[in-house]
């Protein structure tokens, strides 16, 4: 297990491992909420907290045998959240930054399969917001990227497998920023932010590091692409989808473009981090996971 006292704020290769695991091991991460536990009532607002303590990731976990160029597979076995969380917003934050007049905080309560918010019952959508590995870019935990990080993608949930590119020995996996529920976009800048116990199983596929994070969930393989500008993230994601289909199905570019229009879904994960994250959703009946990983690994040479 990895305790919540073992936290970090940058996905750096210089970090000392908080724990070690072998391939096939099951590990529990005890995570703090994205606000670092600093907000405990609705009377407190995000503008008054220490932002150097925001978005802590628990870890890092060193996976024995993980080498540069490998694909790290993190299967989310279970997510057990605290019973209470908080939603926050503030001026100059979120998808409508100029329309927020003052910082506000609301509590949300986890009641089994629903979250109570201001008397409304919303379906629970337990998910991991931050999941990533050490990066040469030494990326803060509040940002998404090719290493993973603050992806805020609701399909990073129980039953999903997250595939990340190993850049350094041991991978140095970190997990944090769990949400009890969140809508696509996370438009107000936060979700129902909770502390949690996240149980995962770690595995490797040697030599198949993907160029972007991948999530296998349900009948789809989701490739997560991030960029400072939403239109650029969409353009790169759609271009990537067409190239995956072209290489994976042995189709011409034009035919792959048409196939993408018929079979690939484009989704928005989050709109509110400094880098925005979109997902391209490829049905697994067209291409299985390993074929997509092999294609993404090959495409690393061209980006």
C-alpha positions in Angstrom: 0.0 0.0 0.0 1.0 3.6 -0.5 -0.1 6.0 2.3 -1.4 9.5 1.7 1.5 10.8 3.8 3.6 9.9 0.7 2.6 12.6 -1.7 4.3 14.7 -4.5 3.5 17.5 -6.8 5.7 16.9 -9.9 6.0 13.8 -12.0 9.8 13.8 -11.7 12.3 11.0 -12.2 14.2 12.4 -9.2 11.6 11.3 -6.7 12.4 8.6 -4.1 9.9 5.7 -4.4 7.3 5.5 -1.6 6.8 1.8 -2.2 7.7 -1.0 -4.7 5.6 -3.6 -6.5 6.1 -6.5 -8.9 4.3 -7.2 -12.1 0.9 -8.6 -11.2 0.8 -7.1 -7.7 -2.3 -5.4 -6.3 -1.6 -2.1 -4.5 -3.8 0.3 -2.6 -3.2 4.1 -2.9 -4.5 6.3 -0.1 -5.2 9.6 -1.7 -5.9 13.1 -0.5 -8.5 15.2 -2.2 -7.4 17.6 -5.0 -7.6 20.5 -2.5 -5.0 18.8 -0.2 -7.5 18.5 2.6 -7.4 22.3 3.1 -11.2 22.9 2.8 -13.3 21.3 5.5 -16.4 23.5 5.4 -18.5 25.6 3.0 -17.2 28.7 4.8 -13.8 28.2 3.2 -13.1 29.2 -0.4 -10.4 28.1 -2.8 -8.9 31.6 -3.1 -7.8 31.4 0.5 -5.9 28.0 0.4 -2.2 27.3 -0.3 -2.1 26.5 -4.0 1.3 24.8 -3.6 -0.6 22.0 -1.9 -3.2 21.5 -4.6 -3.5 18.3 -6.7 -1.3 16.0 -4.6 -0.5 12.6 -6.0 0.2 9.7 -3.8 3.4 7.8 -4.5 5.4 7.3 -6.5 5.2 3.5 -6.8 8.3 1.8 -8.3 7.3 -1.2 -10.5 10.1 -3.7 -10.7 10.9 -4.7 -14.3 9.4 -1.5 -15.8 11.9 -0.1 -18.4 11.9 2.8 -20.7 9.8 2.0 -23.8 7.4 -0.3 -21.9 3.7 0.1 -21.6 2.5 0.2 -17.9 -1.0 -1.2 -17.5 -2.8 0.0 -14.4 -6.1 -1.8 -13.8 -8.5 0.1 -11.5 -9.9 -2.6 -9.2 -11.9 -0.5 -6.7 -12.4 3.1 -5.6 -13.6 3.7 -2.0 -14.2 7.4 -1.3 -14.8 9.5 1.7 -18.4 10.2 2.6 -18.1 14.0 2.1 -16.4 16.1 -0.6 -16.4 19.6 -1.8 -17.1 21.5 -5.1 -15.5 24.8 -5.5 -15.4 27.6 -8.0 -13.8 31.1 -8.2 -13.4 34.1 -10.5 -11.1 33.6 -13.4 -11.4 29.8 -13.2 -13.4 27.1 -15.0 -14.9 27.2 -18.5 -16.7 30.5 -17.9 -13.9 32.4 -16.0 -15.3 35.9 -16.5 -18.8 35.1 -15.4 -17.9 34.0 -11.8 -18.4 36.9 -9.4 -17.1 35.4 -6.2 -15.5 32.2 -4.9 -17.9 29.6 -3.5 -17.7 26.2 -1.9 -20.5 23.6 -1.6 -20.4 20.2 0.2 -21.4 17.0 -1.5 -22.2 13.8 0.3 -21.5 10.3 -1.0 -24.5 8.0 -0.2 -23.7 4.6 -1.7 -24.7 4.8 -5.4 -25.6 8.5 -5.4 -24.0 11.8 -4.4 -26.2 14.3 -2.7 -25.6 17.9 -3.8 -27.9 20.7 -2.5 -30.7 18.2 -2.0 -30.4 16.6 -5.4 -29.4 13.0 -5.9 -26.8 12.5 -8.7 -25.5 9.1 -9.8 -22.1 8.2 -8.3 -19.3 8.3 -10.9 -16.2 7.4 -9.0 -13.1 8.2 -11.0 -9.4 9.0 -10.7 -8.4 12.5 -11.9 -4.6 12.2 -11.7 -2.7 9.1 -12.8 0.7 9.3 -14.3 4.4 8.3 -14.4 7.7 10.1 -14.2 8.3 12.4 -17.2 11.5 14.1 -18.5 9.3 17.3 -18.7 9.0 17.1 -14.9 5.3 18.0 -15.2 3.3 19.3 -12.3 0.6 17.0 -11.0 -2.1 19.6 -12.0 -1.3 19.2 -15.7 -2.1 16.4 -18.2 0.3 15.2 -20.8 1.8 12.2 -22.6 2.9 10.8 -19.3 -0.7 10.9 -18.0 -1.2 13.3 -15.1 -4.3 15.4 -14.5 -6.4 13.8 -17.2 -9.8 14.2 -15.4 -11.3 11.5 -17.6 -14.4 9.9 -16.1 -13.6 6.5 -17.7 -10.6 6.2 -15.4 -12.9 4.3 -13.1 -13.5 0.8 -11.6 -13.0 -1.8 -14.2 -10.9 0.3 -16.6 -7.2 -0.2 -17.5 -5.0 2.8 -17.9 -2.0 2.4 -20.2 0.9 4.8 -19.7 4.3 5.1 -21.4 7.3 4.2 -19.2 10.1 6.7 -19.6 12.3 5.9 -16.6 13.1 2.6 -14.8 10.3 1.6 -12.4 7.8 4.0 -14.1 7.2 5.9 -10.8 3.4 5.7 -10.8 1.4 8.3 -8.9 -2.4 8.5 -8.3 -4.6 11.3 -6.8 -7.5 13.7 -7.3 -10.3 11.2 -7.0 -13.9 12.4 -7.7 -17.1 10.9 -6.4 -18.9 12.2 -9.5 -18.0 14.5 -12.5 -19.5 15.5 -15.8 -17.5 15.6 -18.9 -15.7 18.9 -19.1 -15.5 19.5 -15.3 -16.8 23.0 -16.3 -16.7 24.9 -13.0 -13.0 23.9 -12.3 -13.8 21.1 -9.8 -15.8 18.0 -9.4 -17.0 16.4 -6.1 -13.4 16.3 -4.7 -12.9 13.5 -2.2 -10.2 11.5 -0.5 -10.1 7.8 -1.4 -8.6 4.4 -1.3 -7.8 3.3 -4.9 -6.9 -0.4 -5.4 -5.0 -1.2 -8.6 -3.2 -4.0 -10.3 0.0 -3.2 -12.2 1.3 -5.1 -15.3 3.5 -4.4 -18.3 3.6 -4.9 -22.0 7.3 -4.8 -23.0 8.3 -2.3 -25.7 4.9 -0.9 -26.5 4.9 2.5 -24.8 2.0 4.5 -26.3 2.6 8.1 -27.4 -0.5 9.3 -25.5 -2.3 7.8 -22.5 -4.8 5.1 -23.3 -7.8 3.8 -21.3 -9.5 0.5 -22.0 -13.1 0.6 -20.7 -16.2 -1.2 -21.8 -16.3 -1.7 -25.6 -13.9 1.2 -26.3 -10.3 2.1 -26.3 -9.9 5.8 -25.4 -6.8 7.7 -26.5 -6.3 10.9 -24.4 -4.8 13.9 -26.1 -4.0 17.2 -24.4 -3.1 20.7 -25.6 -3.2 24.3 -24.3 -5.8 25.0 -27.0 -9.0 22.9 -27.4 -9.0 23.1 -31.2 -5.4 21.9 -31.4 -6.2 19.0 -29.1 -9.2 18.0 -31.3 -7.1 18.4 -34.5 -4.3 16.2 -33.2 -6.7 13.6 -31.7 -8.7 13.3 -34.9 -5.5 13.1 -37.0 -4.3 10.4 -34.6 -7.5 8.4 -34.9 -7.3 8.4 -38.7 -3.7 7.3 -38.6 -4.5 4.5 -36.1 -7.2 3.2 -38.4 -5.0 3.5 -41.5 -2.1 1.5 -40.0 -4.2 -0.9 -37.9 -6.7 -1.8 -40.6 -4.4 -1.3 -43.7 -6.7 1.3 -45.2 -5.8 4.4 -47.2 -5.9 7.8 -45.4 -9.1 8.7 -47.2 -10.9 5.5 -46.3 -9.6 5.8 -42.7 -11.0 9.3 -42.5 -14.4 8.1 -43.6 -14.2 5.1 -41.2 -13.4 7.5 -38.3 -16.5 9.5 -39.2 -18.6 6.3 -39.0 -17.1 4.5 -36.0 -15.0 6.8 -33.8 -16.5 9.0 -31.1 -14.8 12.2 -30.0 -15.3 13.2 -26.4 -14.2 16.0 -24.1 -12.7 15.0 -20.8 -11.9 18.4 -19.2 -11.9 22.0 -20.3 -10.5 23.7 -17.3 -6.8 22.7 -16.8 -4.1 24.8 -18.4 -4.0 22.0 -21.0 -7.4 20.7 -22.2 -8.0 17.0 -22.7 -10.0 15.2 -25.3 -10.5 11.6 -26.0 -10.8 9.6 -29.2 -13.0 6.5 -28.6 -12.2 3.6 -30.9 -14.5 0.6 -30.7 -12.6 -2.6 -29.7 -14.5 -4.6 -32.4 -12.5 -2.6 -35.0 -9.1 -2.8 -33.3 -8.1 -4.7 -30.1 -6.0 -2.9 -27.5 -2.6 -4.5 -28.4 -3.1 -3.5 -32.0 -3.8 0.1 -31.0 -0.8 0.1 -28.7 1.5 -1.2 -31.4 0.2 1.5 -33.8 0.7 4.3 -31.2 4.1 3.0 -30.4 5.0 3.2 -34.1 3.6 6.7 -34.5 5.9 8.0 -31.7 8.6 8.2 -34.4 6.6 10.8 -36.3 5.6 13.2 -33.5 
